[in-house]
Amino acid sequence: MAITTRSAVTFSIIGRYLTLSLQFVSTMVLARLLTPEDIGIYSAGFSIVALAHLFRDFGLNQYVIQEKSLDEMKIRTTFTLSLIIAWTLGALLFLSSGFVAEFFKEPGVEELIHILAFNFFIIPFGSITLALLRKNLKFHVTESISFIATLLGIIVAIWTAYTGSRYLCLAYGAITETTFTVVFSYFFRPKGVKLSPSLEGAKRIFRFGSLVGIGNITTQFSTSATDALVARILGISSLGFFSRAFGTFSLFDNIFVSSIRPTILPLFSRDNHDLDKLAANYMKAIAYSFIFAWPFFAFLFLYTTEVIRSLYGHQWDIAIPLVKILCGAGVVMPMILFTENLFIAYGRPDISLRIQLTSNIVKITMVAIGCSISLEAVCIALAASFWVKCIIAIIFTRKVLGIRLTQLLALARQALIPLACTILPTVVVKLFMHDTENNSIIIFATLMACAFIGWLVGIKITNHAFYIELKPFFSRQLSQETENR
């Protein structure tokens, strides 16, 4: 099967949304089978396991995807390093489970961690194969494996919850999903690839992986530190409103970016031997990001009240001005979405780490200052940290790839007409709609529909590169309808 960029991205998006749909349904079902206490016990145990997962991969999968001259020996060494790290973490989790249970004062946490620790002993046998499949853009395989494994895990979780396993049902589901992911990936392992132990060239591979891993850990730490600072200085209720506001701001990432993020590193890495092609692919990704990000954040800024009340209710109105402040980061979001993937693909994870370290230090410092003032000041600090990260990213992309600010601004200008076409119809429609407590959801849905239609008109009349990508899809749909008639 010939794999194109368009088909790879399509498979990634479809697979992502199908899997999310499964998880959403399972959450609704399990919420009715488990008690808040069950969820609390699982959350307590999984918080420790999730921390271990941050260290498990340590950038080794990214190394496989971006490596220009990947051979069998490098694959074997990467697998061996993955095995050593994962098994060490699994053993530490298993041995420390008693101490963790004592810390949370909940005996059930010990058995829970014993089960979840098993994942660390089997994950390495599938992770390298999945990385190789992603490297070759075989997302129809990886997403199919993910969907089926997730479905089986959900079935086991729901069944064991129904039969009385309580919080352990979630651990049984997680083990089932990981096991079947490993089993299925075995059948799609590229021919000639043997996962036998080797440590040849381990120092170079581990150095690359550690740079990526430290960057990921730094980012996660800055997120956790922000929440901790808000909770400690401004109080738990303030953290609740902040989390809701940031969660709303993050809808862009959850709805749009997360579905294509797995494809970005393989696509960039495919041309990492040619600096001009790599720069061109990066600019193309930024051009697409502008026409999605700017209309999204402009809509969110103008209609924050409708969004918050439709999704969460009136009790979250305090989050409305916080979301509006965070939308200021949406202006520069397109220019920083894929910067880290760019430099990892280029084989310079050190640059990616510098960007993450610098921007996260600035972020934590500014947030700490903001916490001493107000929750609004925290959101201003957070939005400002995105601008700082953008400035740093622009400096490095100019230095390494020769991309000038004027080129980025030219891409931004291309998004202005789609932006106007998205927002203007909503402004007109809103003038003729009377907002009441009973029809807020209807107003929200109507505004979204107007925005989407206007956005389609905008990318069509400008003949944007993304619209050119969509035309073959629409042409096939029309031809199929004609044939059916």
Residue pairs with C-beta under 8 A, 6 or more apart in sequence:
1 140
3 136
3 137
3 138
5 137
5 267
6 469
6 472
7 140
8 137
8 139
8 263
8 266
8 267
9 139
9 260
9 263
11 139
11 140
11 143
12 139
12 143
12 259
12 260
12 262
12 263
13 259
13 260
14 143
15 139
15 142
15 143
15 144
15 146
15 147
16 143
16 258
16 259
16 262
17 259
18 143
18 147
19 143
19 146
19 147
19 150
22 147
22 150
22 151
22 154
23 150
23 154
25 154
26 154
26 157
26 158
29 158
30 157
30 158
30 161
30 169
30 170
33 158
33 161
33 162
33 169
34 161
34 166
34 167
34 169
35 166
38 166
38 167
39 167
41 106
41 108
41 109
41 112
41 167
42 112
42 167
42 170
42 171
44 104
44 106
44 109
45 100
45 104
45 108
45 109
45 112
45 113
45 116
46 112
46 116
46 170
48 93
48 100
48 113
49 93
49 113
49 116
49 117
52 89
52 92
52 93
52 120
54 213
54 216
54 217
54 220
55 85
55 89
55 213
55 217
56 85
56 86
56 89
56 120
56 123
57 82
57 127
57 213
58 85
58 209
58 210
58 212
58 213
59 208
59 209
59 210
59 211
59 212
59 213
59 216
59 344
59 349
60 78
60 81
60 82
60 85
60 127
60 128
60 131
60 205
60 209
61 127
61 128
61 130
61 131
61 134
62 209
62 212
62 265
62 344
62 349
63 78
63 205
63 208
63 209
63 212
64 70
64 75
64 78
64 128
64 131
64 132
64 135
65 131
65 134
65 135
65 265
65 266
65 269
65 345
66 265
66 268
66 269
66 272
66 344
66 345
66 346
66 347
67 74
68 272
68 273
68 347
70 135
72 192
72 193
72 194
73 198
73 200
73 201
74 201
74 205
75 128
75 132
75 193
75 195
76 194
76 195
76 196
76 197
76 198
76 200
77 198
77 199
77 200
77 201
77 202
77 205
78 128
78 205
79 124
79 128
79 195
79 197
80 197
80 198
80 199
80 202
81 199
81 202
81 205
81 206
81 209
82 124
82 127
82 128
83 124
83 197
86 120
86 121
86 123
86 124
87 120
87 121
87 124
89 120
90 117
90 118
90 119
90 120
90 121
91 117
93 113
93 116
93 117
93 120
94 113
94 114
94 117
96 113
97 109
97 110
97 111
97 113
97 114
97 117
98 110
100 109
100 110
100 113
101 107
101 108
101 109
101 110
101 113
108 167
108 168
111 168
112 167
112 168
112 171
115 168
115 171
115 172
115 175
116 171
116 174
116 175
118 175
119 174
119 175
119 178
122 178
122 179
122 182
123 178
123 182
125 182
125 185
125 186
125 195
126 178
126 181
126 182
126 185
126 186
128 195
129 185
129 186
129 188
129 189
129 190
129 193
130 142
130 145
130 181
130 185
132 189
132 190
132 193
133 139
133 141
133 142
133 185
133 188
134 142
134 262
134 263
134 265
134 266
135 266
135 269
136 190
136 266
137 263
137 266
137 267
137 270
138 188
139 262
139 263
141 188
142 262
145 181
145 184
145 185
145 188
146 181
148 180
148 184
149 176
149 177
149 178
149 180
149 181
149 184
150 177
152 176
152 177
152 180
153 173
153 174
153 176
153 177
153 178
153 180
154 173
156 169
156 172
156 173
156 176
157 169
157 170
157 172
157 173
157 174
157 176
158 169
158 173
159 169
160 168
160 169
160 172
160 173
161 169
165 172
189 195
208 347
208 349
211 349
211 350
211 352
211 353
212 344
212 349
212 352
212 353
214 353
215 340
215 349
215 352
215 353
215 356
215 357
218 353
218 356
218 357
218 360
219 356
219 360
221 360
222 360
222 363
222 364
225 364
225 367
226 363
226 364
226 367
226 378
226 382
227 239
227 242
227 243
229 364
229 367
229 368
229 371
230 238
230 239
230 242
230 367
230 371
230 375
230 378
231 238
231 239
233 371
233 372
234 242
234 371
234 374
234 375
234 378
238 375
241 316
241 318
241 319
241 322
241 375
242 319
242 322
242 375
242 378
242 379
244 308
244 312
244 316
244 319
245 319
245 322
245 323
245 326
245 379
246 326
246 382
248 300
248 304
248 307
248 308
248 311
248 319
248 323
249 300
249 323
249 326
249 327
249 329
251 300
252 292
252 293
252 296
252 297
252 300
252 330
252 333
256 292
256 296
257 337
261 341
264 285
264 338
264 341
265 341
265 344
265 345
267 281
268 278
268 281
268 282
268 338
268 341
268 342
268 345
268 346
269 345
271 277
271 278
271 281
272 278
272 345
272 346
272 347
275 401
278 342
278 345
278 346
278 401
279 401
279 402
279 403
282 338
282 342
282 397
282 401
282 403
283 403
283 407
283 411
284 465
285 337
285 338
286 334
286 335
286 337
286 338
286 408
286 411
287 411
287 414
287 415
287 464
287 465
287 466
288 465
288 466
289 333
289 334
289 335
289 337
289 338
290 334
290 411
290 412
290 414
290 415
291 414
291 415
291 418
291 419
291 455
291 458
291 459
291 464
291 466
292 334
293 330
293 333
293 334
293 337
294 330
294 331
294 334
294 412
294 415
294 418
294 419
295 415
295 418
295 419
295 422
295 423
295 451
295 455
295 458
296 330
297 327
297 330
297 331
297 333
298 327
298 330
298 419
298 422
298 423
299 422
299 423
299 426
299 447
299 448
299 451
300 307
300 323
300 327
300 330
301 324
301 327
301 330
302 423
302 426
302 427
303 426
303 430
303 444
303 447
304 320
304 323
304 324
304 327
305 317
305 320
306 435
306 440
306 443
306 444
306 447
307 323
307 444
308 316
308 317
308 319
308 320
308 323
309 316
309 317
309 440
309 444
310 440
310 441
310 444
310 445
312 319
314 437
321 376
322 375
322 376
322 379
325 376
325 379
325 380
325 383
326 379
326 382
326 383
327 383
328 380
328 383
329 382
329 383
329 386
329 387
332 386
332 387
332 389
332 390
333 386
334 411
334 412
335 390
335 393
335 394
335 408
336 386
336 389
336 390
336 393
339 352
339 355
339 393
339 396
339 397
340 352
340 355
340 356
342 397
342 401
343 349
343 351
343 352
343 355
343 396
343 400
344 352
346 400
348 400
351 396
351 400
354 392
354 396
355 389
355 392
355 393
355 396
358 388
358 392
359 385
359 388
359 389
359 392
362 385
362 388
362 389
363 381
363 382
363 385
363 388
366 381
366 382
366 384
366 385
367 378
367 381
367 382
367 385
369 377
369 381
370 377
370 378
370 379
370 380
370 381
370 382
371 377
371 378
394 403
394 405
394 408
397 403
398 404
398 405
414 462
414 464
417 458
417 461
417 462
418 455
418 458
418 459
418 462
418 464
419 458
420 458
421 454
421 455
421 457
421 458
421 461
422 451
422 452
422 454
422 455
422 458
423 451
423 454
424 454
425 450
425 451
425 453
425 454
426 447
426 450
426 451
426 454
429 446
429 447
429 450
430 443
430 447
433 439
433 443
433 446
435 443
458 464
459 466
459 467
459 470
460 467
